[in-house]
Amino acid sequence: QKEVEQNSGPLSVPEGAIASLNCTYSDRGSQSFFWYRQYSGKSPELIMSIYSNGDKEDGRFTAQLNKASQYVSLLIRDSQPSDSATYLCAVNQNSGYALNFGKGTSLLVTP
Amino acid sequence: EPEVTQTPSHQVTQMGQEVILRCVPISNHLYFYWYRQILGQKVEFLVSFYNNEISEKSEIFDDQFSVERPDGSNFTLKIRSTKLEDSAMYFCASEDTLATNEKLFFGSGTQLSVL
C-alpha cells in the first residue's frame, strides 16, 4: 500500500510567522511531489511542485524534498489569515499517473 | 484562465439509482481524471482516461463505475447503482499533453449525496 502521511493538525501560527508543513511517503518510486491548498468545500489548488532533492522557492512558499528520507515539506513565510486552509501533499510516479494524496494538514493563521 | 467545468454542483439520489456526473475538461487537454473525496477524508484517485480509453484505475473503480467521452468535449462518470458509501465530492481533472502535473487542473466538484 502506497501511503502519504501528514499530521492532520490543526497547526496554528500567528500572522507573519513561518508555517512548516510536513509529509512522508512510502513509495520509493515516486518522482513528482506536489502541495495543494484546499479551502473547505472547494477543489484542490496547486501551490508548488518539486521533483529534485533540495529546496524550491516561489514567492512566500518553499518546498523541500529529501528522497533518501522520503520526506517533503512546505514552508510558508509571512503567513496570512488567507493562508488558513488544508494543505494536501500529493505524490506520483510521473506525469499521466494517478496522484496519491495525503489526508492534509489544517493550517490556521491567527491575526 | 481556462477551467474544468463540472455539472451539477450538487446531486441527490436514492440508493440504487444511476447517476451521471459531467465534466468539460479544458479543450486542449488530453488526460482526464476522476477523483473523489469523502467528507473528512483524503482525495482518492478513481480513474484516468487517455486516447479514449482507461489508462489507470483504482480499486474503488469497480464494475459499478464507468467513464465515457461521448462527444469529444464532455467526460462523464456513471455510477450504475449508487450506494450510501458513494456519497462524496467528485472532482474531475484534466492535464495537457505529457506535461508535468503542474498543469493538472481540477474542476469545482460535484457533491453527491446518496440517501
Chai-1 contact restraints between the chains, C-beta under 6 A:
chainA,res_idxA,chainB,res_idxB,connection_type,confidence,min_distance_angstrom,max_distance_angstrom,comment,restraint_id
A,S32,B,N101,contact,1.0,0.0,6.0,A-B,restraint_1
A,S43,B,F91,contact,1.0,0.0,6.0,A-B,restraint_2
A,S43,B,F106,contact,1.0,0.0,6.0,A-B,restraint_3
A,S43,B,S108,contact,1.0,0.0,6.0,A-B,restraint_4
A,S43,B,G109,contact,1.0,0.0,6.0,A-B,restraint_5
A,P44,B,F106,contact,1.0,0.0,6.0,A-B,restraint_6
A,S49,B,E102,contact,1.0,0.0,6.0,A-B,restraint_7
A,S95,B,L98,contact,1.0,0.0,6.0,A-B,restraint_8
A,S95,B,T100,contact,1.0,0.0,6.0,A-B,restraint_9
A,S95,B,N101,contact,1.0,0.0,6.0,A-B,restraint_10
A,G96,B,Y31,contact,1.0,0.0,6.0,A-B,restraint_11
A,A98,B,F45,contact,1.0,0.0,6.0,A-B,restraint_12
A,A98,B,E56,contact,1.0,0.0,6.0,A-B,restraint_13
A,F101,B,K42,contact,1.0,0.0,6.0,A-B,restraint_14
A,F101,B,V43,contact,1.0,0.0,6.0,A-B,restraint_15
A,K103,B,K42,contact,1.0,0.0,6.0,A-B,restraint_16
